[in-house]
Amino acid sequence: MWRPIAYRIHELPPTMCKGKLCPTLGYAWRGRGDRRGVELSPRQFPREFLDTTIHEALHVLFPLLRHSRVIFCAWAISSLLWRLGYRRKK
């Protein structure tokens, strides 16, 4: 049975990248069975938040998809939704 992806929007701790601290925009997690979800940082511009949400959802839905493909697909979907007028309501 299909279950929706859980989500949380909260401050995420920074991560190390290339020897310095970088902001964490989102995180995808898969647990046992149907336990899966995404965590998102609220400190993003609206367009960036849309892209991060789709990016992390793709990681959950397609865990074997190469990261370069996840990046491209998230960008393509978020660009289309943005042009169609999608905006996050606060």
N, C-alpha and C positions, 0 to 999 in steps of 0.2 A: 504494500500500500504506500502511495506517495505521501510524503509529509512536507510541509513548507519549510523553508530555511529560516532558522531563528536568527535574530540579529540584535546587536547591542550597539548603541552609539555612546561612546565615552572617551575620555582622554586615554590614549595609549602611550606606554613608555617608549622613549626613543630607542633606536637600535644602532649598533655599530656598523658603519659602512665606509670602506676605504679609510679606516683609521680614525674616523670622527663620528660623533653622534649625529644621526639623521632622524627626522621625524617619521614615525610610523603612521601611515595613512589608513591602513586596513590590515586585517588578518582573517584568514579562512581556516576553519577547523572542521575536521570530520572525526566523529567518535564512533563507537560501536553501533551497529544497526542504523537507525534513522537519526541518530544524534549528529547534527551538523549545523554549522552556522557561520556567521561573519561578525566581526567586530570592526567598527568604523570610527575614525576620529572626526569630531565635529569641526575641527580647525582646518577646513578646506574651503576653497571657493566653490560655489554651486556646481560649476561644470566639472571641476576636479572630483567633487563628492560623487557625482553621477558616475563618472568613469571608474572610480575606486569601488563603488558598490557593485557595478557590473563585473569588474575584474575579479573581485573576491567571490562573487556568486559563481562565476565560471570555474574558479578553482574548486569549489565545492561540488558542482554538478559534473565536471569533467576532470577528475583528478589526474588522469593520464595525459592530458593535453599539455604539449610543450609550453613553457612560459612565454616564449616569443609569440605563439599563437594566441594565448590568453590576452597578451597585451594588444595585439592587432584586433582581435574580435571585440574586446572591451571598447577600444577606441572607435571602431566602426559602428557598434551599436549605440554608444553614447553620443556620437556625432549625429546619427540619424535622429535619435530622440530629442536632442537639443534643437536641431533644425525644425522639428515638428512642434516645438514649443514646450517641451517638458521642463518644468521648474519644480524644485523642492518647496513644499509648503512648510512654513515654520510654525 
